Amino acid sequence: MLNTLLGLALIIAPVWAQTPKFQSILTKDLSRLVPAASFTKSDSIYLHTVWTNLIGNHEVKVLWVRPDKKVQETSRLKVNIPANTPVYTTWSLLSFKKGLLDILPLEGKFIGVWKARLFLDEQLLVEYEFTVY
């Protein structure tokens, strides 16, 4: 019985070891990864994510939700990560520009607490709050 349980544990352990994991931060600059929780209207706002054990075809999605609870932008990235890639990085940028028309965050709907919702294959993984002032 004990040998059977140990054999089962050895078979299951590699599956657990391959579970995708991630670490994300909101930041103003991709070249200096300093976490930030508040941004001005002129800052770039990135959600930078480092994935481990993420292998194969996936869709990474970020919803940028305004203080009025409406989705401002949706970023989608379809990836095909080879098995020999232990670490993979993605990032998403919230932009206050739409085409040639600048959307100024001086409008009330842009000032306040925002949310960045990170999804992997349509499953919500985490929600981050940040402030635009």
C-alpha positions as CSV (number, residue, x, y, z in Angstrom):
1,M,0.0,0.0,0.0
2,L,2.8,2.4,0.9
3,N,4.6,1.6,-2.3
4,T,1.5,2.3,-4.3
5,L,1.0,5.7,-2.5
6,L,4.6,6.6,-3.2
7,G,4.3,5.6,-6.8
8,L,1.1,7.7,-7.1
9,A,2.9,10.7,-5.5
10,L,5.8,10.4,-8.0
11,I,3.3,10.4,-10.9
12,I,1.3,13.4,-9.7
13,A,4.3,15.5,-8.5
14,P,5.5,16.5,-12.1
15,V,1.9,17.7,-12.9
16,W,2.0,20.0,-9.8
17,A,5.5,21.2,-10.8
18,Q,4.2,22.2,-14.2
19,T,1.4,24.4,-12.9
20,P,1.7,27.9,-14.5
21,K,2.7,30.6,-12.0
22,F,3.0,34.3,-12.4
23,Q,4.2,37.5,-10.7
24,S,2.8,40.9,-11.9
25,I,3.4,44.5,-11.0
26,L,2.0,47.8,-12.1
27,T,4.8,50.1,-13.2
28,K,5.5,53.3,-15.0
29,D,8.6,52.2,-16.8
30,L,9.4,48.8,-18.4
31,S,13.2,49.5,-18.2
32,R,13.0,50.2,-14.4
33,L,10.6,47.7,-12.9
34,V,9.5,49.7,-9.8
35,P,6.0,48.8,-8.5
36,A,3.6,51.7,-8.5
37,A,0.0,52.2,-7.2
38,S,-0.7,55.7,-8.3
39,F,-0.1,57.5,-11.6
40,T,-0.5,60.9,-13.1
41,K,-2.3,61.6,-16.4
42,S,1.0,61.8,-18.2
43,D,2.5,58.5,-16.9
44,S,2.6,55.3,-18.8
45,I,0.8,52.5,-17.0
46,Y,2.0,49.0,-17.6
47,L,1.0,45.6,-16.1
48,H,4.2,43.6,-16.3
49,T,3.9,39.9,-15.8
50,V,6.5,37.1,-15.5
51,W,5.2,33.6,-16.1
52,T,6.8,30.3,-15.2
53,N,5.8,26.9,-16.4
54,L,3.5,28.5,-19.0
55,I,3.9,26.2,-22.0
56,G,1.9,25.9,-25.2
57,N,-0.9,28.0,-26.6
58,H,-2.5,30.6,-24.3
59,E,-4.3,33.9,-24.4
60,V,-3.3,36.5,-21.9
61,K,-5.9,39.3,-21.4
62,V,-5.9,42.5,-19.4
63,L,-9.0,44.5,-18.8
64,W,-8.4,48.1,-17.8
65,V,-11.5,49.2,-15.8
66,R,-12.2,52.9,-15.2
67,P,-13.4,54.3,-11.8
68,D,-17.0,54.4,-13.3
69,K,-16.7,50.5,-13.7
70,K,-16.6,50.6,-17.5
71,V,-13.9,48.9,-19.4
72,Q,-11.6,51.5,-21.0
73,E,-9.4,49.0,-22.9
74,T,-8.8,45.3,-23.4
75,S,-5.4,44.0,-24.2
76,R,-5.2,40.5,-25.7
77,L,-2.0,38.5,-26.5
78,K,-2.0,35.0,-28.0
79,V,1.2,33.2,-27.2
80,N,2.7,29.8,-28.2
81,I,5.4,29.1,-25.7
82,P,7.9,26.3,-26.4
83,A,8.5,23.7,-23.7
84,N,12.1,24.8,-23.3
85,T,11.1,28.3,-22.2
86,P,11.0,28.2,-18.3
87,V,10.2,32.0,-18.0
88,Y,8.1,34.2,-20.3
89,T,7.3,37.9,-19.9
90,T,4.2,39.8,-21.0
91,W,3.1,43.4,-20.5
92,S,0.1,45.5,-21.3
93,L,-0.1,49.3,-21.6
94,L,-3.0,51.4,-20.6
95,S,-3.1,54.3,-23.1
96,F,-5.2,57.4,-22.8
97,K,-5.0,57.8,-26.6
98,K,-7.5,56.5,-29.1
99,G,-6.4,57.0,-32.7
100,L,-5.6,60.6,-33.4
101,L,-7.9,61.8,-30.6
102,D,-6.3,62.2,-27.2
103,I,-8.5,61.3,-24.3
104,L,-7.4,63.5,-21.5
105,P,-7.8,62.0,-18.0
106,L,-8.9,65.4,-16.7
107,E,-12.4,64.2,-17.3
108,G,-14.0,62.9,-14.1
109,K,-14.4,59.3,-15.4
110,F,-10.6,59.0,-15.6
111,I,-9.6,60.3,-12.2
112,G,-9.9,57.9,-9.3
113,V,-9.4,54.2,-8.5
114,W,-8.9,51.9,-11.6
115,K,-8.6,48.1,-11.8
116,A,-6.4,46.0,-14.0
117,R,-7.8,42.5,-14.4
118,L,-5.4,39.8,-15.5
119,F,-6.8,36.7,-17.3
120,L,-5.2,33.5,-18.6
121,D,-7.3,31.6,-21.1
122,E,-10.4,33.5,-20.0
123,Q,-9.9,32.7,-16.3
124,L,-9.5,35.7,-14.0
125,L,-6.2,35.3,-12.1
126,V,-6.0,38.6,-10.2
127,E,-7.3,42.1,-10.0
128,Y,-5.0,45.1,-9.2
129,E,-6.2,48.5,-8.0
130,F,-4.4,51.7,-8.8
131,T,-5.1,55.4,-8.8
132,V,-5.0,58.0,-11.5
133,Y,-4.9,61.6,-10.4
